[in-house]
């Protein structure tokens, strides 16, 4: 996918989070394990929250860095392939968690790549902040998934 402005990148990421939320919701139909249901509900809520946060920032911000960028191409195929591997009956919670952690790793790497490619300090700061947020979300996911296993 070719993106031209920082605002386009944020809209792309927002849309990806929306798609992930829909994918987690659709997977919920394939599970019978209560722990998997809880995890999928949590993952959907997490993606909805991320999409809403990006929507608010990219649509309401007057940051001039949002209009700057050198055209670049990004590949979300690893995320889509990882989700595709979960398309089977009765997906286990451990499989879901592994996939969610892999996707979280992809977001962290994606933001790090954007951070390195940034041409303005405001862009670098934005993508560094998103990368740090992705790291915190991944840690929160691991912690909350461990709590789910206690149920």
Secondary structure, DSSP 8 states (H G I E B T S, - for coil): -EE-SHHHHHHHHHHHHHHHHHHHHHHGGG---HHHHHHHHHHHHHHHHHHHHHHHHHHH---GGGG----EE---HHHHHHHHTT-SSS--HHHHHHHHHHHHHHHHHHHHHHHHH--SHHHHHHHHHHHHHHHHHHHHHHHHHHHHHT-
